[in-house]
Amino acid sequence: MIAHMAIKKAIIPVAGMGTRFLPASKAQPKEMLAVVDKPVIQYIVEEAVKSGIEEIIFVTAIGKRAIEDHFDRNFELEYRLKQKNKTKEYEEISAIGKLAKFAFVRQNKPLGDGHAILAALPFVDQDEPIAVLFGDDIIDGKVPAIKQLINVYEKYGDPVVAVMSVPKKEVSRYGVIDGTSVGKNIWEIKRFVEKPSPSEAPSNLIVVGQYIITPEIMRLLETQKPGVGGEIRLADAFISHLKNKKALYGCQFEGDRYDCGDKLGFLKAQIQFGLKHPDIGKELKRYLKTL
């Protein structure tokens, strides 16, 4: 196996308006909605940190200040928790700001996910591969999903996208890959098909919002012309990468994915994480049996 540059940074775009969660998202970022007792965005950050990520760059927009506050220290709260001998709560709160080094940059216009990633470029070295995790997906697995993607990158040295199988009737909601299996849960991607009908879909493997992108992909984003809706999209950069006869891999991660940008996915996450929560799991299970 060839040694490749270690991935120590992650970009997390969180600039979306969260219209699917209005009115709850009117005055707070959708990423700060809590799954049991922890905001969605903290689950995603913790997954990145468990995967070896040391620096996280949030790409934000107006109305997202609460995310920055959440990962900052709150000395008054820590002081009061100490005063009241709430040691467990104090340790949980003080640990949040120490999870990683955090940077925040604004996406000045909503011009697509690729444009959001470009906003983070001042924090990324020219020759540096980087992880990208979008702010909606919580993936619950024994090995963090982004770590599984990093392992594939370390084997091949090429960009990697997260993929998962869905029922064929659902493929029209997603980008779908056409590829060849080259190992357990690893696919060499030949093409992307955006939101195909079930009859036209080349597979039932959809792309999920986690990626390892290389400097090559960054350079493609920098020179890419806006596509549909005037947006610069990461998927278009991958399509250009494939047209240039470059390798791109899909990692069919092991774990349960919860789309917390969707009301039903968010509620499923509440139930599953609630059942595993040490304080309420047993009572919740008893309650669910009564329904």
Secondary structure, 3 states (H helix, E strand, C coil): CCCCCCCCEEEEECCCCCHHHCCCCCCCCHHHCEECCEEHHHHHHHHHHHCCCCEEEEEECCCCHHHHHHCCCCHHHHHHHHHCCCHHHHHHHHHHCCCCEEEEEECCCCCCHHHHHHHCHHHCCCCCCEEEECCCEEEECCCCHHHHHHHHHHHHCCCEEEEEECCHHHHHHCEEEEEEEEECCEEEEEEEEECCCCCCCCCCEEEEEEEEECHHHHHHHHHCCCCHHHCCCHHHHHHHHHHCCCCCEEEECCCEEEECCCHHHHHHHHHHHHHHCCCCHHHHHHHHHCC
